[in-house]
Amino acid sequence: MPLDPQAKQVLDLINSAPSFDLDATVAEAREFFAQMNTPDTSVPVARIEDRTIPGTAGEIPVRIYAPSTPDEEPQLPVLVYFHGGGFVIGDIDTHDGTCRALARGAGCMVVSVDYRLAPENPFPAAPEDCYAATAWVAENAAEIGADPNRVAVGGDSAGGNLAAVVALMSRDRQRPVLCHQLLIYPVTDYAFDTDSYRENADGYMLTLPLMEWFWNHYLADPAQGGDELASPLRAAVLAGLPPATVLTAEFDPLRDEGEAYARRLESAGIETRLTRYNGLFHGFFGMGAAIDKANLAVDEACTQLRGTFTA
């Protein structure tokens, strides 16, 4: 189907503005992305805390969002969230609005993780940080007012990759027990050979050259792309993982690999909900102010999380 009219307006505006230059330095790329994704404080939450937690390579900054006070609800379910940005750009500020919306809509605490970025910290630094943060949240839930028996992981794009990978790591390392994985247009494979890559290689914000740029910065060696902690679609066994919600976009190079991962999860006996948002492009999830369908996606994610947390 054609682009959603609201999505087309947004995309036309993006394409008419100065574009991301693949010859830019990583610092310039981060500044460009930060300017396009300033913190959105329009969604109120009861409390926000910036702090650090211990990781295997030093302190990890996190931002904790809670939709209610401890007096109102002393043990909130919790979503550990990993931001997108190709493993190279993005931070807890660029995804502030998304985390606020998820906390308020799902009625849960959200712990947004500022994991180490490549190329300064190439694979597997990001997965190890994200796993360490998730394990810490589960093991120190009482300290932050969370319920250790209701811990989910989630993320968008590269963050969706990290959520899927943390679910694999948690299963294989036998802690913590996760109740859900929310994968928003996730990166799941180090490959560029799907129909969605061919159909959406250019013109829809996330491009084939940009994904190659991200992967080239993330992996110290292309051979690492075969590792399941880089490409969860290549994991030999998916049984034993938590239920999953997978959201994809029609005009997204990552569409097919996200949907392939959902099908593999389902084939492995994992309760999986897959929704393709037709007419939309990569990155739409945080564009609810301009695209009505984005709000539907946020509502779906929150409904799925609430269902898991109350089961």
N, C-alpha and C positions, 0 to 999 in steps of 0.2 A: 504494500500500500504506500501512498505518498507520505512525505513528512507531515506530521501533525502541524496544522497552521501556526499554532503558538510556538512549536519547536522550530519551525522554519523562520519565524521572525527573530528568535534568539540566535539561530545559527547564522542568519544573514548579518546580524549585528556583530557577531563574533568574527565572521569572515571579512567584514569591512574594516575592522580595527587592526592595529599593528599586530602581526602574528609572531608566534614563537619561532625563534631562529635556531635551527639545529647547529649552527656554528657558534652559538653563544656559549659562554662558560657556564658551568653548573651553577655558580653563584648568581649569574644573571638570570638563568632559567628559574631558579627558586624565587628571586625577587619578582619576576614577571608573573609567576603563578600566585604568589602571595598578594600582589596588587589586584589580580582578578578574583581573588577569593578572600576578601577581608572578613574578619569575624562578624557573624550575624547574631546580634543579641536580642532580636525581636521576639523570640520565643522565651517566655519566662520560665525559670526553674527555681525551686526553693533554695538551693544552695549549690555553690561551685567551689571547688578547692583545687589549687595547683600545688603539687608536691612531687617528691621523688621517691622512688622505691628501688630496692637493690636489684641489680642484674648481674649476670655472669661477668660482664666487662665494665662494671661501674654503675652509677646511679642512672635510672631511667626516669625522665620527666613524664608525669601523667596529669591529666585534668579529670576530676571527678565531678559528675553532674548528678544531682538527686532531685526528683520531682516533689519530694515531701521532706519534712523534718523528721529527725529521729523520734520525736514525741508522737508524730502522726503514724509513723510506720517504722519500727525499730530495725526490721530486717527486710531490706528491699532485695528483689532479684537483681542480678547485675549482668550487663552486657559489656564485655571487654572489646573495645572498638579500635580498629587499625585503619588509619587514613589511606586514601589513594594518593597517587603521584608517581607511579612507575618505579618505586623503590628509591627515587632520586630526589624528588621535590615533594612539597606538602608538609604540613605539620598539624599540631592540635589547633592552631588558630584557623587554618584554612577550612577545617571541618567542624568548626564550632557550631554553626547552625544546624548541621546534620545531627550532631550529638544531642543538642538541645531538643530537637524534634523527636528523636528516638526515646530519650528519657521521658519526656512528657507524654508522648503517644503510647508508649509501651508500659508506662508506670514502673519503670525500672531505673536503677542506678546505671550510669554509663561511665566507664573508665576508659578515657581516650589515651592511647599510648603514643608517645613521641619517640618511636624506635630509631635506631641509628640508620642513617641513609648512606647509600652508595654515591659516588665511587670511593669516598673516604673509608667507608666500612662495607665492603662488598659481601655478597652471599657467603656464608649463612648468618651474618650479623643480625639482619632484620628478623628472621624467624626465631633466632635464639632470644632476642630481646622480647619479642611478642610472647613467646612461650613462657619466659621467666616472669613477665608481667602477669600473665594469666594464672600461673601457679601461685604467685604471690597474692593475688586477689582472692583466690579460693582459700588459701591457707591463713589469710589475715582478714577474712571477711568481717569478723566481729569488730575489728578496729575501725572499719569504715562504714559500718552499719549495713552490711550486705549479708545475704543468705548464702552460705557455702554450698548448699544443695541446689541452688538455682543460678548457675553460672553459664552464660552463653558467650560465644565469640561472634564477631561480625566485622565486616569491612567492605569497602568499595574498590573495585579495580585491583591495583596491587595490594590494597588492604584486604580485598576478598581472597586473593591468593594466600595472604598470610593467615587469614582466619581458617581457610581450608587446611593449610599446613599445620597450624597449631592444633587443630582437631586430630590430625594424624599423629603429631608428636605426643599429644596427651594420651591417646590410645596406646601408643607403643611404649611410652614411659610410665604408663599406668597411673598417671595423675596429671592434672585433676580430672574429675568426672565432669563432662560438659553436657548440658541439656539441649543445646541447639547451636547451629551454625548459620549465620545470615550472610549470604554471599551475593553481593550486589555487583553485577557485570564483572565477575572475577577473571583475572588472568589465571589460566590453569595449565598452560603448556608453552614451552619454548619452541614455537614453530609458527610459521607464517603462511601456512598452506591450505587454510580452510576457505570455503566459499565466502564466508563473511569477510575475510581479509581481502579476497579478490573483489568483492562487490563494494566494499567500503574503505578501500585503501587510501582514499583522499577525499577531502571535502566535508567531512563530518566531525571536525575538531580533533578527535584522536585518529592519527594516520598510521599507515604502515611504517614510513620512515621514522616517525616519532617512537613507535614501539620498538623498533630496532635500536634506536638511540638509548632508550631506557634499558633494554636487556644488555646492551654492550657496556653500559656503566655498572649494571648490577652484578654481572658475572665476571669474575677474574679470569675464567677460562670457559669458553663455550661448551666444553664437555660437561660442565656442571649443570647445564640445562636438562640433562637426562636424570638428574637427581629428583626424587619425588618431593623433596623439600623446596625445590625450585618449580617443578612441574607436577603438581599433585595429580593431574590427569594420568600420569605415567605410574602412579602407585600400583604395585602388584595386587594389593588387597585393600578393599574399601570397607569390608565388613567391620562391624563394631564401632562405627562412627556415630555421632549424634544426629538426630533429625536435622534436615536442612531446608532452608528457603533459598532459592536461587532466582534472582531477577536479572533479565537480560534486556537489551534494546535492539530493535530491528536494524538500525543503521549504525552498527558498532562492529569494528573488526574483531572484537572479542566475543561476539554473540555465539558463534558455533562452539568454541571451546568451553564456554560456560554451560551451554546446554548439553554438550557431550559429558561434562562432569556430572551434571544432574542425572542424566540417564544412567551413568555408571553407578552412582550412588543408589538409585532406585533398583538397578539390577542386583546390587549387593544386599538388598533387603532393607535399605535405609529409607525411612519415611521421608519423602522429598516432595516439596512443592516447587514447581518451575513455572514462572510466568514471563512470557516475552512481552515487552511493551512496544507494540507496533507504532510506527511513526516517530519514534524517538531515537536519539543518538547518545553515545557514551557521555557520561557526566550529568545526565538529566536529573538524577536523584536529588541533588541539592538545589534545583531550580524551581522550586514550588511557587516562588513569587511571580514567575512568568509563565509556567507551564502547568496547567491543571492536572495533567496525567502524572506529573511528578508527585503531586500530593496524594494521588491514588496509590502510587508505589510506596510512599512512606506509610500510608494507612495500612497497606497490606503487610509490610514488614512489621509494623507495630502489632497488628492483629495476630500474626503468627507468633511473635514473641510472647504476647500476653497469653495465648493459648498454651504455649509451652510452660510458661511460668506458673500457670494455674492448674496444670494437669495433675 
